[in-house]
C-alpha cells in the first residue's frame, strides 16, 4: 500500500505536525487527524527515484572505462581553482 503524508493545519493556517498513513488506493484522504481530530490535509510529494538515479548509479554510469569508450575526457578539480584531466 502506498504511504500518504498529511500535515495538521494550525488555527493560523500554517502547517503543523506531519504524519503518515498506510491506506489502500481507493480509500479517501483524511480531512481530520485520525487520533486528535485536528483538521489536516494531504501533502503531495515527488516520488523518490533512488534506484535508477541515485548517487551510486550515477557514479557507475560515468565510469572511466565508459567515458574512454565514448571518447570523453574526465576532468577533476585540482584544489588550486583549476581542473586536471584524469584519463
MOPAC internal coordinates of N, CA, C and O (Angstrom, degrees):
PM7 1SCF
backbone

  N    0.0000 0     0.00 0     0.00 0    0    0    0
  C    1.4461 1     0.00 0     0.00 0    1    0    0
  C    1.5292 1   109.29 1     0.00 0    2    1    0
  O    1.2310 1   120.49 1   -39.41 1    3    2    1
  N    1.3061 1   116.67 1   140.59 1    3    2    1
  C    1.4643 1   118.92 1   177.76 1    5    3    2
  C    1.5297 1   111.22 1   -71.31 1    6    5    3
  O    1.2310 1   121.37 1   -34.08 1    7    6    5
  N    1.2985 1   114.99 1   145.92 1    7    6    5
  C    1.4657 1   120.63 1   176.93 1    9    7    6
  C    1.5199 1   108.17 1   -90.35 1   10    9    7
  O    1.2310 1   120.70 1   -50.32 1   11   10    9
  N    1.3163 1   116.27 1   129.68 1   11   10    9
  C    1.4686 1   121.84 1   177.37 1   13   11   10
  C    1.5205 1   108.42 1  -107.07 1   14   13   11
  O    1.2310 1   120.78 1   -41.57 1   15   14   13
  N    1.3287 1   116.12 1   138.43 1   15   14   13
  C    1.4649 1   121.51 1   177.50 1   17   15   14
  C    1.5151 1   109.26 1  -104.98 1   18   17   15
  O    1.2310 1   121.45 1   -38.98 1   19   18   17
  N    1.3272 1   114.82 1   141.02 1   19   18   17
  C    1.4574 1   122.17 1  -179.55 1   21   19   18
  C    1.5222 1   109.40 1  -130.64 1   22   21   19
  O    1.2310 1   120.92 1   -26.21 1   23   22   21
  N    1.3299 1   115.84 1   153.79 1   23   22   21
  C    1.4664 1   122.26 1   174.66 1   25   23   22
  C    1.5212 1   108.11 1  -123.70 1   26   25   23
  O    1.2310 1   121.10 1   -47.01 1   27   26   25
  N    1.3178 1   115.50 1   132.99 1   27   26   25
  C    1.4715 1   120.87 1   175.05 1   29   27   26
  C    1.5260 1   107.09 1   -72.10 1   30   29   27
  O    1.2310 1   120.35 1   -41.56 1   31   30   29
  N    1.3113 1   116.94 1   138.44 1   31   30   29
  C    1.4614 1   121.77 1   179.28 1   33   31   30
  C    1.5247 1   108.15 1   -97.88 1   34   33   31
  O    1.2310 1   120.86 1   -60.00 1   35   34   33
  N    1.3389 1   115.95 1   120.00 1   35   34   33
  C    1.4607 1   121.50 1   179.04 1   37   35   34
  C    1.5237 1   110.51 1   -75.16 1   38   37   35
  O    1.2310 1   120.00 1   -16.13 1   39   38   37
  N    1.3384 1   117.61 1   163.87 1   39   38   37
  C    1.4765 1   120.28 1   179.22 1   41   39   38
  C    1.5316 1   113.69 1   -57.09 1   42   41   39
  O    1.2310 1   119.75 1   150.62 1   43   42   41
  N    1.3570 1   118.08 1   -29.38 1   43   42   41
  C    1.4662 1   119.73 1   179.41 1   45   43   42
  C    1.5346 1   112.60 1   -83.99 1   46   45   43
  O    1.2310 1   120.00 1  -178.97 1   47   46   45
  N    1.3434 1   117.60 1     1.03 1   47   46   45
  C    1.4617 1   122.02 1   177.55 1   49   47   46
  C    1.5069 1   114.60 1    94.24 1   50   49   47
  O    1.2310 1   119.47 1   171.74 1   51   50   49
  N    1.3324 1   118.62 1    -8.26 1   51   50   49
  C    1.4564 1   121.00 1   179.35 1   53   51   50
  C    1.5271 1   110.18 1   -80.53 1   54   53   51
  O    1.2310 1   121.63 1   -16.01 1   55   54   53
  N    1.3347 1   114.49 1   163.99 1   55   54   53
  C    1.4618 1   119.59 1   179.26 1   57   55   54
  C    1.5157 1   110.35 1   -80.92 1   58   57   55
  O    1.2310 1   121.10 1   -39.03 1   59   58   57
  N    1.3118 1   115.50 1   140.97 1   59   58   57
  C    1.4609 1   121.57 1   177.58 1   61   59   58
  C    1.5103 1   110.47 1  -112.11 1   62   61   59
  O    1.2310 1   121.05 1    47.95 1   63   62   61
  N    1.3221 1   115.60 1  -132.05 1   63   62   61
  C    1.4565 1   122.91 1  -177.75 1   65   63   62
  C    1.5249 1   111.39 1   -58.18 1   66   65   63
  O    1.2310 1   120.85 1   -39.91 1   67   66   65
  N    1.3446 1   115.98 1   140.09 1   67   66   65
  C    1.4602 1   121.63 1   173.90 1   69   67   66
  C    1.5195 1   108.29 1  -100.73 1   70   69   67
  O    1.2310 1   120.50 1   -38.15 1   71   70   69
  N    1.3269 1   116.65 1   141.85 1   71   70   69
  C    1.4566 1   120.42 1   174.00 1   73   71   70
  C    1.5172 1   109.17 1  -144.20 1   74   73   71
  O    1.2310 1   121.21 1   -19.53 1   75   74   73
  N    1.3434 1   115.29 1   160.47 1   75   74   73
  C    1.4510 1   121.88 1  -178.45 1   77   75   74
  C    1.5176 1   110.04 1  -119.68 1   78   77   75
  O    1.2310 1   121.07 1   -26.38 1   79   78   77
  N    1.3314 1   115.56 1   153.62 1   79   78   77
  C    1.4605 1   120.60 1   178.43 1   81   79   78
  C    1.5256 1   109.18 1  -143.18 1   82   81   79
  O    1.2310 1   120.76 1   -42.94 1   83   82   81
  N    1.3289 1   116.16 1   137.06 1   83   82   81
  C    1.4599 1   122.55 1   172.12 1   85   83   82
  C    1.5213 1   107.59 1   -88.85 1   86   85   83
  O    1.2310 1   120.50 1   -69.73 1   87   86   85
  N    1.3077 1   116.66 1   110.27 1   87   86   85
  C    1.4627 1   120.51 1  -179.28 1   89   87   86
  C    1.5190 1   109.50 1  -130.05 1   90   89   87
  O    1.2310 1   119.89 1   -33.48 1   91   90   89
  N    1.3378 1   117.81 1   146.52 1   91   90   89
  C    1.4586 1   119.11 1   175.07 1   93   91   90
  C    1.5302 1   110.22 1   -65.46 1   94   93   91
  O    1.2310 1   120.08 1   -26.03 1   95   94   93
  N    1.3264 1   117.46 1   153.97 1   95   94   93
  C    1.4716 1   120.03 1  -177.09 1   97   95   94
  C    1.5230 1   114.68 1   -55.97 1   98   97   95
  O    1.2310 1   119.93 1   148.59 1   99   98   97
  N    1.3220 1   117.74 1   -31.41 1   99   98   97
  C    1.4664 1   119.81 1  -176.77 1  101   99   98
  C    1.5272 1   113.37 1   -83.09 1  102  101   99
  O    1.2310 1   119.93 1   172.21 1  103  102  101
  N    1.3332 1   117.74 1    -7.79 1  103  102  101
  C    1.4701 1   121.02 1  -178.80 1  105  103  102
  C    1.5310 1   110.40 1   -72.94 1  106  105  103
  O    1.2310 1   119.86 1   -39.18 1  107  106  105
  N    1.3211 1   117.88 1   140.82 1  107  106  105
  C    1.4689 1   120.11 1   177.71 1  109  107  106
  C    1.5371 1   110.57 1   -71.80 1  110  109  107
  O    1.2310 1   121.11 1   -22.69 1  111  110  109
  N    1.3274 1   115.49 1   157.31 1  111  110  109
  C    1.4666 1   120.33 1   177.62 1  113  111  110
  C    1.5206 1   110.25 1   -70.56 1  114  113  111
  O    1.2310 1   121.20 1   -27.54 1  115  114  113
  N    1.3348 1   115.32 1   152.46 1  115  114  113
  C    1.4580 1   120.57 1   175.00 1  117  115  114
  C    1.5235 1   109.72 1   -70.60 1  118  117  115
  O    1.2310 1   119.89 1   -35.15 1  119  118  117
  N    1.3049 1   117.82 1   144.85 1  119  118  117
  C    1.4574 1   122.30 1   170.04 1  121  119  118
  C    1.5286 1   109.64 1  -112.66 1  122  121  119
  O    1.2310 1   120.81 1   165.48 1  123  122  121
  N    1.3355 1   116.06 1   -14.52 1  123  122  121
  C    1.4710 1   122.84 1   176.91 1  125  123  122
  C    1.5239 1   108.61 1  -134.63 1  126  125  123
  O    1.2310 1   120.74 1   -33.59 1  127  126  125
  N    1.3295 1   116.19 1   146.41 1  127  126  125
  C    1.4653 1   121.59 1   177.30 1  129  127  126
  C    1.5276 1   107.58 1   -58.13 1  130  129  127
  O    1.2310 1   119.57 1   -48.30 1  131  130  129
  N    1.3479 1   118.42 1   131.70 1  131  130  129
  C    1.4555 1   120.25 1  -175.22 1  133  131  130
  C    1.5290 1   114.38 1   -66.08 1  134  133  131
  O    1.2310 1   119.35 1   160.57 1  135  134  133
  N    1.3377 1   118.85 1   -19.43 1  135  134  133
  C    1.4680 1   121.56 1  -179.01 1  137  135  134
  C    1.5218 1   111.22 1  -103.47 1  138  137  135
  O    1.2310 1   120.40 1   129.54 1  139  138  137
  N    1.3325 1   116.84 1   -50.46 1  139  138  137
  C    1.4628 1   120.49 1  -173.22 1  141  139  138
  C    1.5244 1   113.46 1   -90.66 1  142  141  139
  O    1.2310 1   120.13 1   159.30 1  143  142  141
  N    1.3320 1   117.36 1   -20.70 1  143  142  141
  C    1.4591 1   120.49 1  -178.41 1  145  143  142
  C    1.5198 1   114.12 1    80.83 1  146  145  143
  O    1.2310 1   119.53 1  -176.14 1  147  146  145
  N    1.3394 1   118.50 1     3.86 1  147  146  145
  C    1.4631 1   121.65 1   178.08 1  149  147  146
  C    1.5250 1   109.55 1   -68.58 1  150  149  147
  O    1.2310 1   119.07 1   -29.68 1  151  150  149
  N    1.3276 1   119.39 1   150.32 1  151  150  149
  C    1.4621 1   120.55 1   177.15 1  153  151  150
  C    1.5313 1   110.26 1   -65.47 1  154  153  151
  O    1.2310 1   121.11 1   -34.12 1  155  154  153
  N    1.3204 1   115.49 1   145.88 1  155  154  153
  C    1.4693 1   120.16 1   179.71 1  157  155  154
  C    1.5191 1   109.02 1  -147.90 1  158  157  155
  O    1.2310 1   121.54 1   -12.20 1  159  158  157
  N    1.3336 1   114.65 1   167.80 1  159  158  157
  C    1.4617 1   120.00 1   175.69 1  161  159  158
  C    1.5159 1   108.86 1  -142.60 1  162  161  159
  O    1.2310 1   121.09 1   -23.30 1  163  162  161
  N    1.2995 1   115.52 1   156.70 1  163  162  161
  C    1.4588 1   120.84 1  -179.02 1  165  163  162
  C    1.5241 1   109.75 1   -76.13 1  166  165  163
  O    1.2310 1   120.92 1   -38.99 1  167  166  165
  N    1.3275 1   115.84 1   141.01 1  167  166  165
  C    1.4573 1   122.39 1   176.92 1  169  167  166
  C    1.5253 1   107.14 1  -103.60 1  170  169  167
  O    1.2310 1   120.42 1   -62.91 1  171  170  169
  N    1.3174 1   116.80 1   117.09 1  171  170  169
  C    1.4592 1   121.66 1  -179.71 1  173  171  170
  C    1.5268 1   107.73 1   -91.72 1  174  173  171
  O    1.2310 1   120.90 1   -53.21 1  175  174  173
  N    1.3324 1   115.89 1   126.79 1  175  174  173
  C    1.4582 1   121.64 1  -179.26 1  177  175  174
  C    1.5157 1   109.78 1  -127.72 1  178  177  175
  O    1.2310 1   120.99 1   -23.15 1  179  178  177
  N    1.3122 1   115.71 1   156.85 1  179  178  177
  C    1.4557 1   120.78 1   175.38 1  181  179  178
  C    1.5242 1   109.06 1   -70.92 1  182  181  179
  O    1.2310 1   119.83 1   -34.18 1  183  182  181
  N    1.3274 1   117.93 1   145.82 1  183  182  181
  C    1.4579 1   119.60 1   178.65 1  185  183  182
  C    1.5198 1   111.44 1   -68.40 1  186  185  183
  O    1.2310 1   120.65 1   -25.55 1  187  186  185
  N    1.3033 1   116.36 1   154.45 1  187  186  185
  C    1.4554 1   122.15 1   178.08 1  189  187  186
  C    1.5212 1   108.81 1   -87.89 1  190  189  187
  O    1.2310 1   120.23 1   -53.02 1  191  190  189
  N    1.3078 1   117.17 1   126.98 1  191  190  189
  C    1.4629 1   122.07 1  -178.02 1  193  191  190
  C    1.5178 1   110.98 1  -114.62 1  194  193  191
  O    1.2310 1   120.10 1  -126.63 1  195  194  193
  N    1.3022 1   117.42 1    53.37 1  195  194  193
  C    1.4599 1   120.23 1  -174.00 1  197  195  194
  C    1.5136 1   113.96 1   -74.45 1  198  197  195
  O    1.2310 1   118.96 1   152.00 1  199  198  197
  N    1.3124 1   119.60 1   -28.00 1  199  198  197
  C    1.4534 1   120.16 1  -174.81 1  201  199  198
  C    1.5247 1   112.35 1   -69.13 1  202  201  199
  O    1.2310 1   120.26 1   137.10 1  203  202  201
  N    1.3189 1   117.11 1   -42.90 1  203  202  201
  C    1.4540 1   119.52 1  -176.37 1  205  203  202
  C    1.5281 1   112.30 1   -93.08 1  206  205  203
  O    1.2310 1   120.13 1   144.66 1  207  206  205
  N    1.3087 1   117.36 1   -35.34 1  207  206  205
  C    1.4528 1   120.68 1  -173.99 1  209  207  206
  C    1.5221 1   112.77 1  -115.05 1  210  209  207
  O    1.2310 1   119.69 1  -160.69 1  211  210  209
  N    1.3116 1   118.19 1    19.31 1  211  210  209
  C    1.4541 1   121.64 1   179.30 1  213  211  210
  C    1.5186 1   111.48 1   -72.47 1  214  213  211
  O    1.2310 1   120.56 1    -8.15 1  215  214  213
  N    1.3110 1   116.53 1   171.85 1  215  214  213
  C    1.4624 1   121.64 1  -176.60 1  217  215  214
  C    1.5242 1   111.58 1   -60.78 1  218  217  215
  O    1.2310 1   120.17 1   137.03 1  219  218  217
  N    1.3303 1   117.29 1   -42.97 1  219  218  217
  C    1.4651 1   120.53 1  -179.69 1  221  219  218
  C    1.5161 1   112.27 1   -63.42 1  222  221  219
  O    1.2310 1   120.18 1   137.70 1  223  222  221
  N    1.3159 1   117.27 1   -42.30 1  223  222  221
  C    1.4580 1   121.37 1   179.70 1  225  223  222
  C    1.5209 1   110.66 1   -65.54 1  226  225  223
  O    1.2310 1   120.41 1   141.66 1  227  226  225
  N    1.3349 1   116.82 1   -38.34 1  227  226  225
  C    1.4681 1   119.60 1   179.90 1  229  227  226
  C    1.5237 1   110.73 1   -68.14 1  230  229  227
  O    1.2310 1   119.90 1   142.27 1  231  230  229
  N    1.3454 1   117.79 1   -37.73 1  231  230  229
  C    1.4650 1   119.99 1   177.89 1  233  231  230
  C    1.5154 1   110.78 1   -63.76 1  234  233  231
  O    1.2310 1   120.21 1   140.17 1  235  234  233
  N    1.3375 1   117.20 1   -39.83 1  235  234  233
  C    1.4596 1   120.47 1   178.49 1  237  235  234
  C    1.5188 1   111.17 1   -66.26 1  238  237  235
  O    1.2310 1   120.29 1   143.37 1  239  238  237
  N    1.3243 1   117.05 1   -36.63 1  239  238  237
  C    1.4603 1   119.71 1  -176.25 1  241  239  238
  C    1.5264 1   112.48 1   -72.09 1  242  241  239
  O    1.2310 1   119.57 1   162.95 1  243  242  241
  N    1.3286 1   118.42 1   -17.05 1  243  242  241
  C    1.4658 1   121.35 1   178.18 1  245  243  242
  C    1.5310 1   110.73 1  -118.27 1  246  245  243
  O    1.2310 1   120.81 1  -140.11 1  247  246  245
  N    1.3261 1   116.05 1    39.89 1  247  246  245
  C    1.4594 1   119.35 1   178.32 1  249  247  246
  C    1.5315 1   108.98 1   -65.65 1  250  249  247
  O    1.2310 1   120.73 1   -21.32 1  251  250  249
  N    1.3188 1   116.20 1   158.68 1  251  250  249
  C    1.4664 1   120.63 1  -177.50 1  253  251  250
  C    1.5272 1   111.60 1   -62.57 1  254  253  251
  O    1.2310 1   120.36 1   144.95 1  255  254  253
  N    1.3460 1   116.91 1   -35.05 1  255  254  253
  C    1.4639 1   120.10 1   179.16 1  257  255  254
  C    1.5311 1   111.11 1   -65.10 1  258  257  255
  O    1.2310 1   120.66 1   135.79 1  259  258  257
  N    1.3270 1   116.34 1   -44.21 1  259  258  257
  C    1.4590 1   119.65 1  -179.92 1  261  259  258
  C    1.5266 1   111.14 1   -66.02 1  262  261  259
  O    1.2310 1   120.55 1   140.66 1  263  262  261
  N    1.3251 1   116.56 1   -39.34 1  263  262  261
  C    1.4600 1   119.52 1   178.61 1  265  263  262
  C    1.5233 1   110.77 1   -63.65 1  266  265  263
  O    1.2310 1   120.14 1   136.25 1  267  266  265
  N    1.3370 1   117.34 1   -43.75 1  267  266  265
  C    1.4643 1   121.32 1  -179.09 1  269  267  266
  C    1.5347 1   110.79 1   -64.00 1  270  269  267
  O    1.2310 1   120.27 1   137.01 1  271  270  269
  N    1.3334 1   117.08 1   -42.99 1  271  270  269
  C    1.4661 1   120.60 1   178.89 1  273  271  270
  C    1.5233 1   111.66 1   -61.61 1  274  273  271
  O    1.2310 1   120.56 1   144.85 1  275  274  273
  N    1.3219 1   116.53 1   -35.15 1  275  274  273
  C    1.4594 1   120.55 1  -179.03 1  277  275  274
  C    1.5218 1   113.04 1   -84.03 1  278  277  275
  O    1.2310 1   120.31 1   174.42 1  279  278  277
  N    1.3414 1   117.02 1    -5.58 1  279  278  277
  C    1.4563 1   120.55 1   177.71 1  281  279  278
  C    1.5206 1   114.45 1    87.70 1  282  281  279
  O    1.2310 1   119.85 1  -166.56 1  283  282  281
  N    1.3397 1   117.88 1    13.44 1  283  282  281
  C    1.4568 1   121.36 1   179.05 1  285  283  282
  C    1.5207 1   110.78 1   -92.24 1  286  285  283
  O    1.2310 1   120.92 1   -21.92 1  287  286  285
  N    1.3055 1   115.85 1   158.08 1  287  286  285
  C    1.4559 1   122.11 1   174.87 1  289  287  286
  C    1.5236 1   108.08 1  -113.31 1  290  289  287
  O    1.2310 1   120.57 1   -41.65 1  291  290  289
  N    1.3373 1   116.52 1   138.35 1  291  290  289
  C    1.4550 1   121.26 1  -178.43 1  293  291  290
  C    1.5210 1   109.69 1   -95.93 1  294  293  291
  O    1.2310 1   120.84 1   -49.87 1  295  294  293
  N    1.3387 1   116.00 1   130.13 1  295  294  293
  C    1.4554 1   122.18 1   178.08 1  297  295  294
  C    1.5183 1   109.14 1  -115.63 1  298  297  295
  O    1.2310 1   120.39 1   -39.07 1  299  298  297
  N    1.3338 1   116.87 1   140.93 1  299  298  297
  C    1.4593 1   121.94 1   176.16 1  301  299  298
  C    1.5171 1   108.43 1  -129.86 1  302  301  299
  O    1.2310 1   120.95 1   -30.21 1  303  302  301
  N    1.3418 1   115.78 1   149.79 1  303  302  301
  C    1.4605 1   119.77 1   177.67 1  305  303  302
  C    1.5261 1   108.73 1   -65.00 1  306  305  303
  O    1.2310 1   120.85 1   -41.39 1  307  306  305
  N    1.3357 1   115.99 1   138.61 1  307  306  305
  C    1.4624 1   119.40 1  -177.84 1  309  307  306
  C    1.5199 1   113.30 1   -98.62 1  310  309  307
  O    1.2310 1   119.15 1  -177.56 1  311  310  309
  N    1.3157 1   119.23 1     2.44 1  311  310  309
  C    1.4493 1   122.12 1   178.10 1  313  311  310
  C    1.5205 1   114.15 1    82.78 1  314  313  311
  O    1.2310 1   120.15 1   178.53 1  315  314  313
  N    1.3124 1   117.31 1    -1.47 1  315  314  313
  C    1.4663 1   121.92 1  -179.90 1  317  315  314
  C    1.5320 1   110.57 1  -115.88 1  318  317  315
  O    1.2310 1   120.84 1  -161.38 1  319  318  317
  N    1.3105 1   116.00 1    18.62 1  319  318  317
  C    1.4637 1   120.04 1  -179.46 1  321  319  318
  C    1.5070 1   113.36 1    87.30 1  322  321  319
  O    1.2310 1   119.97 1  -173.32 1  323  322  321
  N    1.3250 1   117.66 1     6.68 1  323  322  321
  C    1.4617 1   120.81 1  -179.90 1  325  323  322
  C    1.5126 1   111.43 1  -127.75 1  326  325  323
  O    1.2310 1   121.57 1    11.70 1  327  326  325
  N    1.3228 1   114.60 1  -168.30 1  327  326  325
  C    1.4591 1   121.52 1  -176.49 1  329  327  326
  C    1.5206 1   109.17 1  -126.87 1  330  329  327
  O    1.2310 1   120.22 1   -31.13 1  331  330  329
  N    1.3279 1   117.19 1   148.87 1  331  330  329
  C    1.4543 1   123.11 1   178.14 1  333  331  330
  C    1.5365 1   108.28 1  -126.99 1  334  333  331
  O    1.2310 1   121.09 1   -44.99 1  335  334  333
  N    1.3394 1   115.53 1   135.01 1  335  334  333
  C    1.4614 1   119.89 1   177.45 1  337  335  334
  C    1.5231 1   108.75 1   -77.42 1  338  337  335
  O    1.2310 1   120.12 1   -49.68 1  339  338  337
  N    1.3483 1   117.38 1   130.32 1  339  338  337
  C    1.4607 1   120.09 1  -176.37 1  341  339  338
  C    1.5162 1   113.37 1  -103.66 1  342  341  339
  O    1.2310 1   118.57 1   165.87 1  343  342  341
  N    1.3199 1   120.32 1   -14.13 1  343  342  341
  C    1.4710 1   119.96 1   178.71 1  345  343  342
  C    1.4917 1   110.81 1  -133.63 1  346  345  343
  O    1.2310 1   120.10 1   180.00 1  347  346  345

